Amino acid sequence: MNLTMYIREAAPEDNYELQQLQAECPQGRSLIVSTVNTPDFFARVKAYESYKVYVACEENKIIGSSGCAIRNAVVNGETRRVGYEFQYFTSPDHRRRGIAKRLRRQVEEHLTQRGAQLSYALIMEGNLPSMRLFEGEGFTLHRTLLMPALAVRKEMDVPSEGTVRPVQSQDLPKVAELLNTTWKGRELYEPSSAETLTQFIHRTPAFSQDDLLILEDKSEILACLGGWDWGQVMRVTVKALSRKLQMIGWLLTTTHILPQFPKPGDTMKQMMLTLIGFKKPTHLAVLIRYLNNQALRNGVQQVFCICEQGDALLKSMKGFIRVDTAVHLYTKPLARTVSMTNGPVFVNGIDL
């Protein structure tokens, strides 16, 4: 019997079923992990001002899902509405039936109706099914970015330059100015203001002013850095490791470079960097080391961000064990007159 598949907007009462389905859809190749949005499936999307989650259903059973967000961003020198597409997954028992394609087209319909002129997606290296899906839907590979992962393994010396403290409301205009100066001219950057920063801090789950650090010297803000505790919005459980990764883990632990290495069944505690601004990489290095020490005390194992290959912010990571992963940026114009330049891009850590 052929069952009718349909797509609808996800509702709060879908929470448990979506989490269960998400757990059945592990990700990765060398490191295979299960990722489940927690404690609320919708916590992941609440970091965005405008978002939508869709589900594919068959006989009232959820068999797939997708998410998207809309925001303002600079594209080819002008601030435009852009869409970001993420967290597509389909039940293992219902793959190769065009479900992800149907979800993708529903997302695009929503984006175009809401005035988005361009859409983008981030796809990890080696994820061939996702690459084929988006390429088949008219996306092109715009750029391959870098996702550096810093191992949180020991207390780091923090240079004594300036004073490190959590941001206060009266600092936000200066923080916005620093962010805008740091990323000026970058494709996909959304210009900041004290108001937009306040809104971001208030709406993002597991994030507050205490999580946004600044480096100040003589009333001048030299750098800012936010650490989003990913473990409070997503549970990442290791399912399996490749033989090569097992050998690397054995080497790193037996030589005491790392105190431990992930193994099947472990829940990984991770942190994403966001709201990154700096006058010099040495200024940002102070905050990254300070944040490392906070993360160590809280049991966080890795700190991530996303950037251009060869980006200046990478200079602030000296002294860390760093593992880089390639992330492909795919884009699709949704309006005829819109196209991105070949200049450097900016991607916020919340998109990871």
C-alpha positions as a Markdown table, in Angstrom:
| # | Residue | x | y | z |
|---|---|---|---|---|
| 1 | Met | 0.0 | 0.0 | 0.0 |
| 2 | Asn | 1.4 | 3.4 | -1.0 |
| 3 | Leu | 1.2 | 5.9 | 1.9 |
| 4 | Thr | 0.9 | 9.6 | 1.2 |
| 5 | Met | 3.8 | 11.7 | 2.4 |
| 6 | Tyr | 3.2 | 15.4 | 3.3 |
| 7 | Ile | 5.1 | 18.3 | 4.7 |
| 8 | Arg | 4.0 | 20.6 | 7.5 |
| 9 | Glu | 5.5 | 23.1 | 9.9 |
| 10 | Ala | 6.8 | 21.5 | 13.1 |
| 11 | Ala | 4.9 | 22.1 | 16.3 |
| 12 | Pro | 6.1 | 22.0 | 20.0 |
| 13 | Glu | 4.3 | 18.7 | 20.5 |
| 14 | Asp | 6.6 | 17.1 | 17.9 |
| 15 | Asn | 9.6 | 17.6 | 20.3 |
| 16 | Tyr | 10.0 | 14.0 | 21.5 |
| 17 | Glu | 9.4 | 12.4 | 18.1 |
| 18 | Leu | 11.9 | 14.7 | 16.5 |
| 19 | Gln | 14.6 | 14.0 | 19.1 |
| 20 | Gln | 14.0 | 10.2 | 18.7 |
| 21 | Leu | 14.3 | 10.4 | 14.9 |
| 22 | Gln | 17.4 | 12.7 | 15.1 |
| 23 | Ala | 19.1 | 10.1 | 17.4 |
| 24 | Glu | 18.6 | 7.5 | 14.6 |
| 25 | Cys | 20.5 | 9.6 | 12.1 |
| 26 | Pro | 24.2 | 9.7 | 13.1 |
| 27 | Gln | 26.7 | 11.9 | 11.3 |
| 28 | Gly | 30.3 | 11.8 | 10.2 |
| 29 | Arg | 32.8 | 9.4 | 8.7 |
| 30 | Ser | 36.0 | 9.2 | 10.7 |
| 31 | Leu | 34.2 | 10.2 | 13.9 |
| 32 | Ile | 30.6 | 9.1 | 13.8 |
| 33 | Val | 28.3 | 10.9 | 16.3 |
| 34 | Ser | 24.7 | 11.1 | 17.2 |
| 35 | Thr | 23.5 | 14.7 | 17.7 |
| 36 | Val | 20.2 | 15.4 | 19.5 |
| 37 | Asn | 18.9 | 18.9 | 20.2 |
| 38 | Thr | 18.3 | 19.1 | 23.9 |
| 39 | Pro | 16.5 | 19.6 | 26.3 |
| 40 | Asp | 14.2 | 21.1 | 23.6 |
| 41 | Phe | 14.5 | 20.2 | 19.9 |
| 42 | Phe | 13.7 | 23.8 | 19.0 |
| 43 | Ala | 16.4 | 25.3 | 21.3 |
| 44 | Arg | 18.9 | 25.0 | 18.4 |
| 45 | Val | 16.9 | 27.4 | 16.1 |
| 46 | Lys | 16.0 | 30.0 | 18.8 |
| 47 | Ala | 19.3 | 31.7 | 18.3 |
| 48 | Tyr | 17.8 | 33.1 | 15.1 |
| 49 | Glu | 15.3 | 36.0 | 15.1 |
| 50 | Ser | 13.3 | 34.4 | 12.3 |
| 51 | Tyr | 13.3 | 30.7 | 11.8 |
| 52 | Lys | 11.1 | 27.8 | 10.6 |
| 53 | Val | 11.3 | 24.0 | 11.2 |
| 54 | Tyr | 9.5 | 21.6 | 8.8 |
| 55 | Val | 8.7 | 17.9 | 9.1 |
| 56 | Ala | 7.9 | 15.3 | 6.5 |
| 57 | Cys | 5.2 | 12.9 | 7.7 |
| 58 | Glu | 3.7 | 9.6 | 6.6 |
| 59 | Glu | 0.5 | 8.4 | 8.3 |
| 60 | Asn | 1.1 | 11.1 | 11.0 |
| 61 | Lys | 4.6 | 9.7 | 11.7 |
| 62 | Ile | 7.6 | 12.0 | 11.3 |
| 63 | Ile | 10.1 | 10.7 | 8.8 |
| 64 | Gly | 12.2 | 13.7 | 8.1 |
| 65 | Ser | 12.9 | 17.3 | 9.1 |
| 66 | Ser | 14.7 | 20.5 | 8.0 |
| 67 | Gly | 15.3 | 23.9 | 9.4 |
| 68 | Cys | 16.0 | 27.4 | 8.1 |
| 69 | Ala | 16.5 | 31.0 | 9.3 |
| 70 | Ile | 16.3 | 34.4 | 7.7 |
| 71 | Arg | 18.5 | 37.4 | 8.5 |
| 72 | Asn | 20.0 | 40.5 | 7.1 |
| 73 | Ala | 23.5 | 40.2 | 5.6 |
| 74 | Val | 25.9 | 42.0 | 3.2 |
| 75 | Val | 25.9 | 40.5 | -0.3 |
| 76 | Asn | 27.9 | 42.2 | -2.9 |
| 77 | Gly | 28.1 | 45.5 | -0.9 |
| 78 | Glu | 24.4 | 45.7 | -0.1 |
| 79 | Thr | 22.5 | 44.6 | 3.0 |
| 80 | Arg | 19.9 | 42.0 | 1.8 |
| 81 | Arg | 17.6 | 39.3 | 3.3 |
| 82 | Val | 19.4 | 35.9 | 3.2 |
| 83 | Gly | 18.3 | 32.4 | 4.2 |
| 84 | Tyr | 20.4 | 29.8 | 6.0 |
| 85 | Glu | 19.4 | 26.1 | 5.6 |
| 86 | Phe | 20.5 | 23.5 | 8.2 |
| 87 | Gln | 19.7 | 20.3 | 10.1 |
| 88 | Tyr | 18.2 | 18.2 | 7.3 |
| 89 | Phe | 17.7 | 14.5 | 8.3 |
| 90 | Thr | 15.6 | 11.6 | 7.1 |
| 91 | Ser | 14.6 | 8.4 | 8.7 |
| 92 | Pro | 17.0 | 5.6 | 7.7 |
| 93 | Asp | 14.0 | 3.5 | 6.6 |
| 94 | His | 12.8 | 6.2 | 4.2 |
| 95 | Arg | 15.8 | 7.3 | 2.4 |
| 96 | Arg | 16.2 | 7.5 | -1.4 |
| 97 | Arg | 12.6 | 8.5 | -1.8 |
| 98 | Gly | 13.0 | 12.2 | -2.4 |
| 99 | Ile | 12.0 | 13.3 | 1.1 |
| 100 | Ala | 15.0 | 15.6 | 1.6 |
| 101 | Lys | 14.3 | 17.2 | -1.8 |
| 102 | Arg | 10.6 | 17.8 | -0.9 |
| 103 | Leu | 11.7 | 19.4 | 2.4 |
| 104 | Arg | 14.3 | 21.5 | 0.6 |
| 105 | Arg | 11.7 | 22.9 | -1.8 |
| 106 | Gln | 9.4 | 23.7 | 1.0 |
| 107 | Val | 12.2 | 25.6 | 2.7 |
| 108 | Glu | 12.9 | 27.6 | -0.5 |
| 109 | Glu | 9.3 | 28.5 | -0.9 |
| 110 | His | 9.2 | 29.9 | 2.6 |
| 111 | Leu | 12.5 | 31.8 | 2.0 |
| 112 | Thr | 11.3 | 33.4 | -1.2 |
| 113 | Gln | 7.9 | 34.3 | 0.3 |
| 114 | Arg | 9.7 | 36.1 | 3.1 |
| 115 | Gly | 11.9 | 38.1 | 0.7 |
| 116 | Ala | 15.2 | 36.2 | 1.0 |
| 117 | Gln | 17.3 | 36.9 | -2.1 |
| 118 | Leu | 20.0 | 34.3 | -1.5 |
| 119 | Ser | 20.3 | 31.0 | 0.5 |
| 120 | Tyr | 23.3 | 29.3 | 1.8 |
| 121 | Ala | 24.2 | 26.0 | 3.5 |
| 122 | Leu | 27.3 | 24.6 | 5.3 |
| 123 | Ile | 28.2 | 21.0 | 4.5 |
| 124 | Met | 31.0 | 19.1 | 6.2 |
| 125 | Glu | 33.7 | 17.6 | 4.0 |
| 126 | Gly | 32.9 | 14.1 | 2.8 |
| 127 | Asn | 29.1 | 14.5 | 3.2 |
| 128 | Leu | 28.4 | 13.4 | -0.4 |
| 129 | Pro | 24.7 | 12.8 | 0.0 |
| 130 | Ser | 24.1 | 16.4 | 1.2 |
| 131 | Met | 26.4 | 17.8 | -1.5 |
| 132 | Arg | 24.4 | 15.9 | -4.2 |
| 133 | Leu | 21.1 | 17.1 | -2.7 |
| 134 | Phe | 22.0 | 20.8 | -2.7 |
| 135 | Glu | 23.9 | 20.7 | -6.1 |
| 136 | Gly | 20.8 | 19.0 | -7.6 |
| 137 | Glu | 18.7 | 21.9 | -6.2 |
| 138 | Gly | 20.7 | 24.6 | -7.9 |
| 139 | Phe | 23.3 | 25.4 | -5.2 |
| 140 | Thr | 27.0 | 25.9 | -6.2 |
| 141 | Leu | 30.1 | 25.5 | -4.1 |
| 142 | His | 31.1 | 29.1 | -3.3 |
| 143 | Arg | 34.0 | 28.5 | -1.0 |
| 144 | Thr | 35.6 | 25.9 | 1.3 |
| 145 | Leu | 36.0 | 27.3 | 4.8 |
| 146 | Leu | 37.9 | 26.0 | 7.8 |
| 147 | Met | 36.5 | 24.7 | 11.1 |
| 148 | Pro | 39.3 | 24.7 | 13.6 |
| 149 | Ala | 38.7 | 22.6 | 16.7 |
| 150 | Leu | 40.9 | 23.5 | 19.8 |
| 151 | Ala | 41.5 | 20.8 | 22.3 |
| 152 | Val | 40.8 | 22.0 | 25.9 |
| 153 | Arg | 43.4 | 20.0 | 27.7 |
| 154 | Lys | 45.2 | 22.1 | 30.3 |
| 155 | Glu | 45.3 | 25.6 | 31.9 |
| 156 | Met | 46.8 | 28.2 | 29.6 |
| 157 | Asp | 48.9 | 31.2 | 30.5 |
| 158 | Val | 46.9 | 34.4 | 30.0 |
| 159 | Pro | 48.9 | 37.4 | 28.9 |
| 160 | Ser | 48.5 | 40.3 | 31.4 |
| 161 | Glu | 47.6 | 42.8 | 28.6 |
| 162 | Gly | 44.4 | 44.7 | 29.7 |
| 163 | Thr | 41.5 | 43.5 | 31.8 |
| 164 | Val | 39.2 | 40.6 | 30.9 |
| 165 | Arg | 35.6 | 40.8 | 32.1 |
| 166 | Pro | 32.1 | 39.9 | 31.0 |
| 167 | Val | 30.4 | 42.5 | 28.9 |
| 168 | Gln | 28.0 | 45.0 | 30.4 |
| 169 | Ser | 25.0 | 46.7 | 28.7 |
| 170 | Gln | 26.9 | 50.0 | 28.5 |
| 171 | Asp | 29.7 | 48.3 | 26.6 |
| 172 | Leu | 27.5 | 47.1 | 23.7 |
| 173 | Pro | 27.8 | 50.1 | 21.4 |
| 174 | Lys | 31.6 | 49.8 | 21.5 |
| 175 | Val | 31.4 | 46.0 | 21.0 |
| 176 | Ala | 29.1 | 46.5 | 18.0 |
| 177 | Glu | 31.6 | 49.0 | 16.6 |
| 178 | Leu | 34.5 | 46.6 | 17.1 |
| 179 | Leu | 32.6 | 43.7 | 15.4 |
| 180 | Asn | 31.7 | 45.9 | 12.4 |
| 181 | Thr | 35.3 | 47.1 | 12.1 |
| 182 | Thr | 36.7 | 43.5 | 12.3 |
| 183 | Trp | 34.4 | 42.1 | 9.6 |
| 184 | Lys | 33.8 | 45.1 | 7.4 |
| 185 | Gly | 33.4 | 44.2 | 3.8 |
| 186 | Arg | 32.9 | 40.5 | 4.4 |
| 187 | Glu | 30.2 | 38.7 | 2.4 |
| 188 | Leu | 27.3 | 37.4 | 4.6 |
| 189 | Tyr | 28.2 | 39.6 | 7.6 |
| 190 | Glu | 25.3 | 41.2 | 9.4 |
| 191 | Pro | 26.2 | 44.7 | 10.7 |
| 192 | Ser | 25.8 | 44.8 | 14.5 |
| 193 | Ser | 24.3 | 47.5 | 16.8 |
| 194 | Ala | 23.8 | 47.6 | 20.6 |
| 195 | Glu | 20.2 | 46.7 | 20.0 |
| 196 | Thr | 20.9 | 43.6 | 17.8 |
| 197 | Leu | 23.5 | 42.4 | 20.3 |
| 198 | Thr | 21.0 | 42.7 | 23.1 |
| 199 | Gln | 18.4 | 40.8 | 21.1 |
| 200 | Phe | 20.9 | 38.1 | 20.3 |
| 201 | Ile | 21.9 | 37.6 | 23.9 |
| 202 | His | 18.4 | 37.5 | 25.2 |
| 203 | Arg | 17.0 | 35.0 | 22.6 |
| 204 | Thr | 19.9 | 32.6 | 22.4 |
| 205 | Pro | 19.5 | 29.6 | 24.7 |
| 206 | Ala | 22.3 | 28.9 | 27.2 |
| 207 | Phe | 23.9 | 32.3 | 26.4 |
| 208 | Ser | 24.0 | 35.5 | 28.5 |
| 209 | Gln | 26.1 | 38.6 | 29.0 |
| 210 | Asp | 28.4 | 36.6 | 31.3 |
| 211 | Asp | 29.3 | 34.4 | 28.2 |
| 212 | Leu | 30.5 | 37.4 | 26.2 |
| 213 | Leu | 34.0 | 38.5 | 27.3 |
| 214 | Ile | 35.8 | 41.7 | 26.5 |
| 215 | Leu | 39.4 | 42.7 | 26.8 |
| 216 | Glu | 39.7 | 46.3 | 27.9 |
| 217 | Asp | 42.6 | 48.6 | 28.4 |
| 218 | Lys | 42.2 | 52.2 | 29.5 |
| 219 | Ser | 38.5 | 52.2 | 28.6 |
| 220 | Glu | 39.3 | 50.9 | 25.1 |
| 221 | Ile | 37.8 | 47.5 | 24.1 |
| 222 | Leu | 40.5 | 45.6 | 22.3 |
| 223 | Ala | 38.7 | 42.3 | 21.7 |
| 224 | Cys | 35.4 | 40.5 | 22.4 |
| 225 | Leu | 34.6 | 36.8 | 22.3 |
| 226 | Gly | 31.5 | 34.8 | 23.1 |
| 227 | Gly | 31.5 | 31.2 | 24.1 |
| 228 | Trp | 28.2 | 29.3 | 23.4 |
| 229 | Asp | 28.0 | 26.1 | 25.5 |
| 230 | Trp | 26.9 | 23.7 | 22.7 |
| 231 | Gly | 26.3 | 21.0 | 25.3 |
| 232 | Gln | 23.3 | 22.9 | 26.7 |
| 233 | Val | 21.5 | 22.9 | 23.3 |
| 234 | Met | 22.7 | 19.7 | 21.7 |
| 235 | Arg | 23.8 | 16.3 | 23.1 |
| 236 | Val | 26.7 | 14.8 | 21.0 |
| 237 | Thr | 27.3 | 11.1 | 21.6 |
| 238 | Val | 30.2 | 9.2 | 20.0 |
| 239 | Lys | 29.0 | 6.1 | 18.1 |
| 240 | Ala | 32.2 | 4.9 | 16.4 |
| 241 | Leu | 35.7 | 5.9 | 15.4 |
| 242 | Ser | 37.6 | 4.9 | 12.3 |
| 243 | Arg | 40.7 | 2.7 | 12.9 |
| 244 | Lys | 42.9 | 5.7 | 12.0 |
| 245 | Leu | 41.3 | 7.9 | 14.5 |
| 246 | Gln | 41.5 | 5.1 | 17.2 |
| 247 | Met | 45.3 | 5.0 | 16.6 |
| 248 | Ile | 45.6 | 8.7 | 16.8 |
| 249 | Gly | 43.7 | 8.7 | 20.1 |
| 250 | Trp | 45.9 | 5.9 | 21.5 |
| 251 | Leu | 49.0 | 7.9 | 20.5 |
| 252 | Leu | 47.8 | 11.2 | 22.0 |
| 253 | Thr | 46.7 | 9.6 | 25.3 |
| 254 | Thr | 49.7 | 7.3 | 25.8 |
| 255 | Thr | 52.1 | 10.3 | 25.2 |
| 256 | His | 50.0 | 12.4 | 27.7 |
| 257 | Ile | 49.4 | 15.1 | 25.0 |
| 258 | Leu | 45.7 | 14.6 | 25.8 |
| 259 | Pro | 44.3 | 13.4 | 29.1 |
| 260 | Gln | 41.6 | 11.4 | 27.2 |
| 261 | Phe | 40.2 | 10.8 | 23.7 |
| 262 | Pro | 36.6 | 10.3 | 22.8 |
| 263 | Lys | 35.4 | 6.7 | 22.7 |
| 264 | Pro | 32.1 | 5.1 | 21.7 |
| 265 | Gly | 29.4 | 6.0 | 24.3 |
| 266 | Asp | 31.0 | 9.2 | 25.4 |
| 267 | Thr | 29.1 | 12.4 | 25.4 |
| 268 | Met | 31.2 | 15.2 | 24.1 |
| 269 | Lys | 31.1 | 18.7 | 25.7 |
| 270 | Gln | 31.8 | 21.4 | 23.1 |
| 271 | Met | 31.7 | 25.1 | 22.8 |
| 272 | Met | 31.2 | 27.3 | 19.8 |
| 273 | Leu | 32.8 | 30.7 | 19.4 |
| 274 | Thr | 30.6 | 33.6 | 18.4 |
| 275 | Leu | 30.7 | 37.5 | 18.5 |
| 276 | Ile | 34.4 | 37.5 | 17.7 |
| 277 | Gly | 36.0 | 40.9 | 17.3 |
| 278 | Phe | 39.5 | 42.1 | 17.7 |
| 279 | Lys | 42.0 | 44.9 | 16.9 |
| 280 | Lys | 44.9 | 42.5 | 16.8 |
| 281 | Pro | 45.2 | 38.7 | 16.9 |
| 282 | Thr | 47.3 | 39.1 | 20.1 |
| 283 | His | 44.3 | 40.7 | 21.7 |
| 284 | Leu | 42.0 | 37.9 | 20.8 |
| 285 | Ala | 44.6 | 35.4 | 22.0 |
| 286 | Val | 44.1 | 36.7 | 25.5 |
| 287 | Leu | 40.4 | 36.0 | 25.4 |
| 288 | Ile | 40.7 | 32.6 | 23.8 |
| 289 | Arg | 43.2 | 31.5 | 26.5 |
| 290 | Tyr | 41.0 | 32.9 | 29.2 |
| 291 | Leu | 37.9 | 31.1 | 27.7 |
| 292 | Asn | 40.0 | 27.9 | 27.5 |
| 293 | Asn | 40.5 | 28.0 | 31.3 |
| 294 | Gln | 36.8 | 28.6 | 31.9 |
| 295 | Ala | 36.0 | 25.7 | 29.6 |
| 296 | Leu | 38.4 | 23.4 | 31.3 |
| 297 | Arg | 36.8 | 24.0 | 34.7 |
| 298 | Asn | 33.4 | 23.3 | 33.2 |
| 299 | Gly | 34.5 | 20.0 | 31.5 |
| 300 | Val | 34.3 | 21.3 | 28.0 |
| 301 | Gln | 36.6 | 19.2 | 25.7 |
| 302 | Gln | 36.6 | 21.2 | 22.4 |
| 303 | Val | 36.2 | 24.7 | 21.2 |
| 304 | Phe | 35.1 | 25.4 | 17.6 |
| 305 | Cys | 34.7 | 28.3 | 15.3 |
| 306 | Ile | 34.5 | 28.8 | 11.5 |
| 307 | Cys | 36.5 | 31.0 | 9.3 |
| 308 | Glu | 38.4 | 31.5 | 6.0 |
| 309 | Gln | 41.5 | 29.5 | 5.5 |
| 310 | Gly | 44.4 | 31.7 | 6.5 |
| 311 | Asp | 42.1 | 34.1 | 8.4 |
| 312 | Ala | 43.9 | 36.5 | 10.8 |
| 313 | Leu | 42.0 | 35.1 | 13.8 |
| 314 | Leu | 43.9 | 31.8 | 13.4 |
| 315 | Lys | 47.0 | 33.6 | 14.6 |
| 316 | Ser | 45.3 | 33.9 | 18.0 |
| 317 | Met | 45.3 | 30.1 | 18.4 |
| 318 | Lys | 49.0 | 29.5 | 18.8 |
| 319 | Gly | 49.9 | 27.1 | 21.6 |
| 320 | Phe | 46.7 | 25.0 | 21.2 |
| 321 | Ile | 46.4 | 21.5 | 19.7 |
| 322 | Arg | 44.2 | 22.4 | 16.7 |
| 323 | Val | 42.4 | 20.0 | 14.3 |
| 324 | Asp | 41.0 | 21.6 | 11.2 |
| 325 | Thr | 38.0 | 20.3 | 9.2 |
| 326 | Ala | 37.0 | 21.6 | 5.8 |
| 327 | Val | 33.4 | 23.0 | 5.6 |
| 328 | His | 31.9 | 23.7 | 2.2 |
| 329 | Leu | 29.8 | 26.9 | 1.8 |
| 330 | Tyr | 27.1 | 26.3 | -0.8 |
| 331 | Thr | 25.0 | 29.2 | -2.1 |
| 332 | Lys | 22.0 | 29.7 | -4.4 |
| 333 | Pro | 20.6 | 33.1 | -5.6 |
| 334 | Leu | 16.9 | 33.4 | -5.1 |
| 335 | Ala | 16.7 | 36.6 | -7.1 |
| 336 | Arg | 18.1 | 37.2 | -10.5 |
| 337 | Thr | 20.1 | 40.3 | -9.7 |
| 338 | Val | 21.9 | 38.8 | -6.6 |
| 339 | Ser | 25.3 | 37.2 | -6.6 |
| 340 | Met | 28.1 | 37.0 | -4.1 |
| 341 | Thr | 31.6 | 38.4 | -4.9 |
| 342 | Asn | 34.8 | 36.3 | -4.5 |
| 343 | Gly | 35.8 | 38.4 | -1.5 |
| 344 | Pro | 36.2 | 36.9 | 2.0 |
| 345 | Val | 33.1 | 35.7 | 3.8 |
| 346 | Phe | 31.9 | 35.7 | 7.4 |
| 347 | Val | 30.0 | 32.9 | 9.0 |
| 348 | Asn | 28.7 | 33.2 | 12.6 |
| 349 | Gly | 29.6 | 30.3 | 15.0 |
| 350 | Ile | 25.9 | 29.7 | 15.7 |
| 351 | Asp | 25.5 | 28.4 | 12.1 |
| 352 | Leu | 27.7 | 25.3 | 12.9 |
